[in-house]
Amino acid sequence: MLEHGYDSAREVAKRVSYVLGHAALTGRVSDWAWERIAETHVFNEEVRRMLEANPWALHEVVKRLYEACRRGYWRPSEEALRRLREAAVEAEAWIEAGAER
């Protein structure tokens, strides 16, 4: 999956959206699942480089994680929130850099 860049990043973003939808419908997505999503798809440097190929996907994943927090589906640590903020800033910088090309 890592070698497919743009398309893989889009698929990751879709799957995180599906998890958010499942949480909205059932209320049964545990904190550990959200933490695993953040650790695997946002905080992991190798995956983050893949998402650089599609910064909109990284932006979408971070947005969905924030939404899970806002809706009370996930109670992240302060450290996780700090790292999400950093990822959001990074994604926005990639998007802006792409717009300047």
C-alpha positions in Angstrom: 0.0 0.0 0.0 2.8 2.4 0.8 4.1 2.3 -2.8 0.8 3.5 -4.3 1.0 7.0 -2.8 -1.9 9.2 -3.8 -4.5 6.4 -4.2 -3.4 4.6 -1.0 -3.7 7.9 0.9 -7.2 8.4 -0.5 -8.2 4.9 0.6 -6.9 5.5 4.1 -8.9 8.7 4.4 -12.1 6.9 3.2 -11.6 4.1 5.8 -11.2 6.6 8.6 -14.4 8.3 7.5 -16.1 4.9 7.6 -15.0 4.4 11.2 -16.4 7.8 12.1 -19.7 6.8 10.5 -19.7 3.5 12.4 -19.1 5.5 15.6 -21.9 7.8 14.8 -24.3 4.9 14.2 -23.3 2.6 17.0 -21.3 4.6 19.5 -19.2 1.5 19.8 -15.7 2.6 18.6 -13.3 2.4 21.5 -10.6 4.9 22.3 -8.0 2.3 21.5 -9.3 2.1 17.9 -9.0 5.9 17.5 -5.5 5.8 19.0 -4.5 3.0 16.7 -5.8 5.0 13.7 -3.8 8.1 14.8 -0.7 6.1 15.6 -0.8 4.1 12.3 -1.9 6.8 9.8 -0.9 10.1 11.2 2.0 9.7 13.7 3.9 7.0 11.8 6.6 8.7 9.7 6.6 6.1 6.9 2.9 6.4 6.4 3.0 10.1 6.7 5.5 10.3 3.8 2.9 8.3 1.7 0.2 10.7 2.7 2.5 13.6 1.5 1.6 12.4 -2.0 -2.0 13.3 -1.2 -1.9 16.0 1.5 -5.7 16.4 1.2 -6.0 12.8 2.5 -3.8 13.6 5.5 -5.9 16.7 6.1 -9.1 14.6 5.9 -7.8 11.9 8.3 -6.8 14.6 10.9 -10.1 16.4 10.4 -12.0 13.1 11.1 -9.9 12.4 14.2 -10.7 15.9 15.5 -14.3 15.3 14.7 -14.3 12.1 16.7 -12.9 14.0 19.6 -15.4 16.8 19.3 -18.3 14.4 19.2 -17.0 12.6 22.3 -16.2 9.3 20.5 -12.5 9.6 21.4 -10.8 11.1 24.4 -7.2 11.6 23.2 -4.3 12.5 25.4 -2.8 16.0 25.4 0.2 14.6 23.6 -2.0 13.1 20.8 -3.8 16.4 20.4 -0.5 18.2 20.1 0.7 15.7 17.5 -2.6 16.1 15.6 -2.1 19.9 15.5 1.4 19.4 14.1 0.0 17.0 11.4 -2.7 19.5 10.5 -0.2 22.3 10.1 2.1 20.0 8.0 -0.8 19.0 5.8 -1.9 22.6 5.2 1.7 23.5 4.3 1.9 20.7 1.8 -1.5 21.8 0.3 -0.3 25.4 0.1 3.0 24.4 -1.5 1.1 22.3 -4.1 -1.2 25.3 -4.9 1.9 27.5 -5.5 3.3 25.1 -8.2 
